[in-house]
Amino acid sequence: MTGATGLVGRALCEALVSEGVIVRVLSRDPHRARKRVPGARSYHSWEPMERGGARVELVEEARAVVHLASPLVAGGRWDNARRQALYDTCVIGTRGLVSSLAQARSRPEVLVCASSVAYYAFDAAGVEEAVETEPAGEDFLSRLAVDWESAALHAEEFGVRVVVLRTALVLGPTGAVQRLRRAARLGLGGPVAPGTQRQPWIHLDDEVGLLLLALGDARVMGALNGVAPHAVTSAEFMGTLSALALARGGLVPPGRLAPPDWLLHSRFGAGALTVTQGRGAVPARALELGYEFRQPRLAAALEQALAA
């Protein structure tokens, strides 16, 4: 597993270990990974940009490879240098990992690779419900997701089943939702204009549930939308979060103030587009396969995430 020290990686590792699965972690900092993910069997140095990708002998021993390493969740201004770093880590890093599969004498049954709902086109009006077969958008993040997934899907040529999980905002005890909660507690709980855009989300329990589904069910191939079944707009999402933040000790009543566009663009550059324009996505494939969401409704999911 790569990306094991992140919010999703830690939860998935815990779930796998609890089921008796042997997990080997690939990390840029194995010492840090050992502290943050104590249940794995072993920890190995891995550099996404290193020629040759992951160590071939580890790939040959694996029944599955889970590739969650992604800098998309990190903050910072999205200038040209940041865009290049995103591309290198997501796309070139995945190509390196898949090159290890190509070199291996025996290969894992499945590769599960992270992706993003940013694959789909913007939908500021909040009317689209993108299923997994919808075409990609044209902006930078959409093109990045296309190349990222293409790099992973190349492993199919070597007989490996590939699943790319197009993930939305993950609600958990750490991460972006906690930063949004802090803003809401200060009264900045209003939706970013226009407010009608979709805010796709998924609870951490279901993100892990879908990853386990992808690992264990041979019917799962290709794209899988990692989103909750009940879609909400940005206004609904921030309204619900603000109400919960106030109930849990907000400093001021839930506000309708939202950061102005100029501030978003100053802070995040092109990344502001991920906030100001939504992307509609529905978990069509997961529902078709019979997956039962543990946290399908936003209010209960946020309540559980904030209480953790």
N, C-alpha and C positions, 0 to 999 in steps of 0.2 A: 504494500500500500504506500502510495505517495500522498502527501497532504494530511498525514495522520495527526499532526499537531493542531489542526484547525478545529473549529466548532463541530463540523460534520464528521471529520476524520476521527476525532476522539470518541464521539458517540458511536460510530460504526465499529470502531475497534473494540469498544467495551461490549457491544452486542455480540460480535463474533466470538470474542474470547469466552463470554458467558455460555456460548453454545459449544465450546470445546474446539473451536477453530484455531489453528496455529497461524498467527499473524507475524509477518516480517515487515518491518518499517524501513522505507527508503527516505532519507532526509538529508538536507544540506548540513544539519547539525545533529548528528546521532545522539550526542550527550544530552542536548536539550530535549530531544524526542523521548529519550528514556525517562526523563523526569515528568514530561507531560502526558505520556502514553505508557504507563507502567506495565500494562498487561500483555504487551507483545512478546513474542518468543525471542526476537533478535532485532538489532538496529544497525543499519548499514548506510554508509556515506553515499550520497547521490547528488550529482550536479546536473540540473536539467539541460544545461547548454553543453555538457561534455560530449565529445564525439563518441558515438557508440552507445549512448543512453545508459540504461540500468545494467547492472552486472548480469551477464548472460546466465551464469550458474544459478542465480537466484530465480530467474524466470523459468529455467528448466525444472526447478523443484516445485513450482507453484501450480495449483489447480485454477487459480484466478488471480488477475491483476486488477487492482482498483487504483485509478489515477485521479486523485482529487486535488493535486497541487495546482493552485490558481491564484494570481494576484488580483483578481477582479474585485474582491471584497475589501481591498486596502484603500485607504483614503489618499488624498493628494491630488494636486492639479494635473489634469490630463493634457500635458503639452506633448510636443512631438517625441521627446525622449521617453516619456512615460508610455506613449502608444507603442513605440518600438519595443520597450521592455515587456509590455503586455503580450505583444505578438511573439516575441522570442520565447517567453516562458510557456505560453499556452500552445503555440503551434510548433515551434522548433523543439521544445522540450518533449512534446508528445511524439513527434517524429523520432526522436532519439529513443524513447521508450519502445516504440513499435519496431525500431531497427533491432533491438535486443530480441524481440519475438522472432524476427526473420532469421537471426543467427542461431537461435536455440535448436538443439537436436530434438527436444521434446517441448511441447508448447502447452500453455494453460488452456483450459476449456473456454474461458471468457475473459474479455477485457471490458471493464466498466470505466468509462471516462466522464469526468465532469464536463458540462457545457452550461449554456445559459439561455433563458427565455429571450435574451437580447438577440437571439437568432431571428426572431420575427420582426416584422415591420412595426414602426411606431403607429399608435392608434390614440391620438389625443381625444377623440370623441368618445372612446370607450365602448365601441359597438362590435369590435371584432372578437371572435372566439376561435383562436388559432389552435387547430389540432396538429398532430405531429406531421401531417403531410402538407401543411401549408408552406408556401415558398418563403425564402429568407427575405429580410429587408435589405436596404441599400446603404445604410450608414456604416460607420467604422466598426461598431460593436457587432452588427450583423455579419459583416464580412469576416471579422475575427472569428466569430462562432462557426461560420461555414468552413474556414480553413482549419480550425481546431478540430472539428468533427471529421473532416476529410482525412486529417492525419491519423486519427484514431481508427476510422473505418478501413484504412489501408490494411489493418491486421486481418481483415476477413480473407484477404488473398492467401493467407497462411493457414486457413482453416480454423481461425479463432472467432467465436461468436463475440460481437461487439455491441455494447449498449452505450449510448450517449445520453446522459441525464441532463435535460435542459431545466436548470434549477431557477427558482424565483427567490425572493427575499425569504431567508430562513429565520423563523421565530424560535429563539432559544435563549438560554441564560446569559449568553454573551453575544457580541456582534452588533450589527447595524440597528436592530430593533431597540437595543438598550441605549444607543446614542440618540435615537429618535425619542425615546421616553424622556431622556434628560432635557431635550429641547421642549417637549410638551409640558414638562413640569414647570418650565419658565414662562409658559404662556404662548410659546411658538408652536401651537398645535394645529394651526390652520393648514389646509391643503395648498400645495403649490399650484398656481393657476395652470389650467382652467379648473382643475378639481374633478373633471369628468373622466380623466384618463385612468386606465386600469392600474391597479397596484397588485400584481400577482404576488402570492405569498405561499408559504408552506411551513407547517410546524416541524421542528427538528425530529420528532418521533416519526412523522410520515416521510421525511427525507431519508431517514435511516431505513424505514420500512420499504421504500421503493428501491433503495440500493440492495437490500436483502432479496427483494423480488427479482431484481436484475441478475443477481449472482446465482440464484437458485432455480429459476424457471427458464428452461430452454426456449420457451415461446417468446421471450422478450429479446428482441433484436432491433437494432437501429435506434431511432429517437424515442425518448420517453419523457414526457413533460412532467417535471417535478413541481407541480402546483396544486393547491387545494381546489376542491370541486366547486366551492362557492366563491365566485369572483366578487371583488369589491372595487369601488373607485378610490382614487386618492383621498377624496373628501370623506368617504366612509371609513377608510383605514385610519386616517389621522384623527377623526372624530372619536372613534372607538378607543384609540390609544390615549387621547387626551383625557377622556372620561376616566379611564383606568388609572392614569397617572395622578389625577386629582384625588381619586379614592385612596391611592397609596401614598398620600402625603405631598401632593403637588404644592408648589410655593404660591401659585396664583391660579385663579379659575382657568379652565380650559380656554385657550385663546383662539381667535380666528386669524391671528397674525401668522404669516408665512414668510420665509426669507425671500426677498425680492430677486428677480431673475439676474440682475446685475451682480448681486452678491454670490449667487450660485455659480455663475460663469467665472467670476473672479477667483473663486475658491477651487472649482473643479474643472474649469475649461470645458472641453467637449463632454466630460463626464456628467455635466449638468443635464444633458439630454436624457439620461436615464431616470432623472427625477421629474422633469417637466413634461415628458411625453411617455405615456404608458405603453405597454405591450400586452395585448390580450392573449391569454393562453388557457386552455382547459386540459385536464388530464384524461383525454379520451382513451388512450391506450391502456392506462392503468385501470380505468373503470371497465373497459372491455375485457380485461384479464381477470376481473373479479376482485381487485384490491379494495379492501374496506379501509377508508381513511379513519385514523384514530382521532384526528382533530380537524373535522371538516368545516367548522364554523369559526369565524374570525374572533369573536368576543371571547369564547372559551379558550381558543388557542393562545391569544395574547395573555389572558389571565394566567394560564398555566406557565407560559414562558416568563412572565414577569415575577411569578412567585418562586421560580426555581432559584 
